[in-house]
């Protein structure tokens, strides 16, 4: 039980689910496909709503006074870095698609833009330690990256013909219901989820957008503190509605991510192809290059890195942000229909875990983070 608890707390269930799927799919693809197809709708369309809900919660908390994204000058550098970390991989991806002569792959341009908050944070904490300024910088970047990703998912990857009237009416009703509940000081998150979330889910589903985004417009209405302690994860949090929602769902979501990894990562290894290498190269090279370029541009217009954070730290943090995994898999499923291209793109998303190795190697070579060498010659 201790091992299971450790795996859950360290967000290892997602890669474990992906590993189980890869083994099963390569030994008995027929039975794997049957089980995975049965899980796709409840996991991808319903379960992932709580994952994105928790991501929205991070964004909401970061924007209140005292939060990591407040005031705007404090957030400017990582926010601009997040933009660079999305534009860089997208441009590189599209350039490689054109160079390889596979225009059908262009639809997957958003796949390498993704950053997995949980994995990136864990790797950064291992490389930099808990007190290094690169850690909150990367966390803010990843939060913004996921926020931009939600917008991209809604606009560029609708699941069917978009029905704007349905989306506007039902999501409007959902937000109105959530606003009324907040005004009446409803403290439990359940009415917000069951009433507001259900209305928003129906609006997105029947309106042709991804219903997994259903809780994103509802979470900001959860009663929450007007102040936030900031990025450090280890600080105790008040049990307002927003934090109660996180406390209740964080472990179920981690377990759900096991199911997500299992339902979506079962790709025959023989399906390595052009999409695999294009996705992988775009995220491994595009993330650190895009982030570094954006930080350099921000510095030119007067913004500053956090105190004690160096350009070497930026390069390593940029590589750490290249772990796309969860969101990259989600974008791959949204971008391509079932078939060889999707399988190839999924492999590229899965292999983006290699960014952790590149970040570790960069930290060693650049002597930064835990590998920084003091003037006395000792770490």
N, C-alpha and C positions, 0 to 999 in steps of 0.2 A: 504493500500500500504506500510506503514511503517513496518508492521509486515512481509509482503512478502519480502521486501528489507533486513530486519534483518535476516530472515531465509536463504536467498541466501548468504549473506555475511558471515554467520557463518556455511556454509556447512551443513545445516540441511535438504536440499532437498533429499539427498540420503536416510537417515533413514526414511524420510516422505514417499518416494516412496516405500521403503521396507515395511513400516507399512500398507500403502494402499493395497499393493499386498497381505500381509498376511491376512488382513481382507477379501478382495475380494475372495481369494483362499479358505478360510475356510467357506465362506457362499455360494459361487456359483463357484465351481472349473471349471466347464465346460466352462462358458463364460470367466473366467479369462484366461484359457489356450489358447483359441482362440485369444484373444487380445495379450497376451504375446508372442505367437508364431509369430504373425504378426510383432512384434517389435524387435524380437531377432536379425535378420540380420542387419537392419539399425543401431541398437543401439550397439550390441556387436562387429560387424565387421567394422563399419564405425565410429559411434560416439565415441567409446572408443579410436580411433586413436588420437583424440585431447586430451583426458585425458592423455594418455601416452606421447603425444607430450609435454604437459606442464610439466610432470615429467622429461622428457629429458632436457627440458629447465633449470630446477633447477640444474641438474647435470652439464650442460655446464657452467652455471654461477658460480657454486661452484668451478670449476677447473681453472678459470682464476686468474691471480695475484690479491691478495686482497680478493679472494673468500674463502669460508669456507673450501674448500678442497685443498687449496694452502697455503704454500708448503706441501709436503707429510707428514712431521713430525707433522704438525698441524692436519692432517686428520687421522693419523694412529690409534689412540685409538678408535674413533667412527667407523672407517671402519672395524677394527678387531671386534669391538662389534657387528657390523651388521652381520659379518660372523657367530659369535657365536649365534646371534639371529635367524639365519636361520638353522644352523646345530643342535642346541639344540632341537627345535621343531620337526625337521625332524627325528632325531634319536629317540626321545620319541614316535613320531607317529608310526614309523615302529616297535618299540619294543612293543607297545600296540596292533598293528595289529597282530603281531605274537602271542602275549599272548592271544588275544581273538579268535584266530583261524579263521580269515577272510582275507586270503591272497589277495582276489580281491580288498581289500581296499588299498593295498600298492601303487597303482597308484596315490593316492591323497596325497602323502607325502609332496608335496610343499604347500598345502593349509594352514597349520599352520605357514608357514615361512613368511607370508605376514604381512606388516605393513601399515596401512592406514595413509598417511602423514597428511591429513587434520584433521581427528579426533584426532590422537595422539598429534598433535601440539596444538589443542584447549584445550584438557584435560591437557596437560603439562603446558600451559600458565595459566590455572585456578589454578593449583596446586603450581607452582613455581613462578609465576609472570613473567613480561616481561624481567627483568634484570638478572635473575638467570642463571648461566652458564649451567645448565642442559638443558635449552631450546635450545640453538644452538647445544649442544651435541646430543640431541634427533633428531633435524632436520637433522643433517648430517647423523646420523644413518639411519633415515627413507629414505633419498634420496638414500643412498648406498643400502639399502634393496630393494628399488624399482628398482634400476639399475640392481642388481643381479637377481631380479625377472624377468626382461625383458629377460635376457639371459636364465634363466631356462624355461620360457614360450616358447621361440623360439626353444630350443634344445630338451626338454623333452615332450612338448605337441603340436606337429604338428597336424593340423586339418585333414590331409589326407596324402597319400603316398608322401613323400618329393621328389621333382624334383630339385636337386641342380643346374642344368644348368640354369633353368628358374629363380631361385632365384638370382644366381650370375649375370646373364646377365642383368636382369631388374633392380635390385638394383644398379648394377654398372652404368648403364645408368642414373638412378635417381640421384646418387651421383655426377656423372660427370656433369649432367645438373645443379645441385645445385652449384657445384664448379665454373662452368662458370658464373652463375648468380652472385655469390659472387665476382668473379674476375672483372666483369663488374659493380660492385657496385649497383646491383639492391636492392633498399631499401625496397620495399613492400614485405611483406611475402607471398602475394597471388601467385606469380609465383612459388615460392618454394613449396607451398602446392599443387597447381593445377598441376604443371608439375612433379616436383620431387616426391611429395607425391603420386600422381596417379600412376606413374611408379613403385614406391616401393610397393604400395598397390597391384598392379597387380602381381608383382613378388612374393610377399608373398602368395597371394591368390591362384594363379595358381601353385605356387611352393609347396603348401601344408603346409605353416606356417601361423600363425595368422596374418591376415592383419591389426589388430588393432595396430601392431607395426610399421606401415608404416612410420610414421613421425620421429621415433627414429633415423634412419641414416641420416635424412634430416635436423633436427633442428640444429645440430652442424655447419652447413654451413650458418645459418642465420647471417648476419652482427651484431656484438655485441661489446660492450665495451671491451677493453683489461684489464680492471680492474673492480672489483666488490666491493661493500661496505660490503659484508658479510651477515650473516644469518638474522639480524633483519629485520622483514617483514615491519615494519612501516617506514623505510627510503624511501624517494622519489627515484624513479628509472628513469634513462635516457630513452628516447623514441627511442632507437635503434630498429632494426628490431625484435630482440629477445624479447624485452620488449613490443613492439607494438603487437606482436603475443599473448603474455600473456594477455595484457590489453584487446584485442579484444575478446579472447576466454574464459577468466576465468568465466564469468557469463554464457555464453551458455553451457560450460562444466558442470557447477554446475546444470543447468537445465537438461542437458543430463544425469547426474548422478541420477536425480529423475527417469528418464525413465529407466536407468539401474537397479536401485533398484526395480522398479516396474516390469520390464520384467523378473527378475531373482530371486526375493525373495519370490514369491508366493508359499509357501510350506505349505501343510496341517500340522497342528501342530501334528496330530497323526503320522506323519512320523518320529518322534524322534526315533533314533535307535543307533546301534553300531557306525556307522560313525559319528553321531552327537557328542557322548561323546568322541570318539577318537580325532576328530578334536579339540573340545573344550578343553579337558585336555592338549593336546599337545601344544596348543597356550598359555593357561593360565599359565601353569607351565614351558613349554619349553622356552618361550621368556625370562623371567627374569633370569632363571637359565643359559641359554646359553649366554646371554649378560654379566651377572656377571662373569661367568667362563672366557669368552674372555677378559674382562677387567682385571681380576686377572692375567691371563697369559701375557697380554700386560705389566702390571706393573712389572712382574718378569723379562722381557727382557729390561726394561729401559724406557718404555713410561710412560707418566704421565696424570692424569686426569686434566681437566682445573682447574685453581686456584679457590678455594672456593667451589669446587664440591666434595662431600664426598661419601663414599660407600653407605650410606643410600640413597643418591640421585640416585645412580646407580640402586639400587633395585627398587625404585619407577619409575624411567624412564624406566626400563626394563618391568615393568608391563604395563606402558602406551603404550609401543611399541607393546604390545600384542593385540591391537585393529586392527584386520585384515580387517574386513568388506569389503571394495571395492575390493581390490586386492585378498583377500581370496575368495570372491564370484566368481571373474573372474577365478581364478585357479580351483575352484570347477567345474565350467561350462566346463573348458578345460579338466579336468581330467576324468570326468565321463559322459556317455551318459544319456539322459533323462531316468528317472526311480526312483525307491525308493532310491537307493544308493545316487544319486545326490541330491535328496530332503533332505536326512539325513545329507549329508555333508554341504549343504547350510545352514541348521539350525545351525550347529556347527559354520560356518563362521559368521552368523548373531549374534549368542549369544556371540561371542568374544567381543562384546561391553561391556560385563561384566568385561573386563580387566580395564575399566575406574573406576569401583567401587572398584576393588582390589587395584588399584593405589591410589585412594583416601584414602582407609582404611590404606594402608601402610604408606602414608604420615602422617596420624593422629597418628598412633601407633609409628612410628619412629621419629615423631616430626621434620619433614623436610619440606622444601619449605615454604609455607605460614603458616604452622603449627609449624615451628621451635620456640622453647622457648628459650629466651635469658637467660643469667646468672641471670638476675634480676627477672626471673620468668614470664616475660611478652613476648608475641609474638613480 
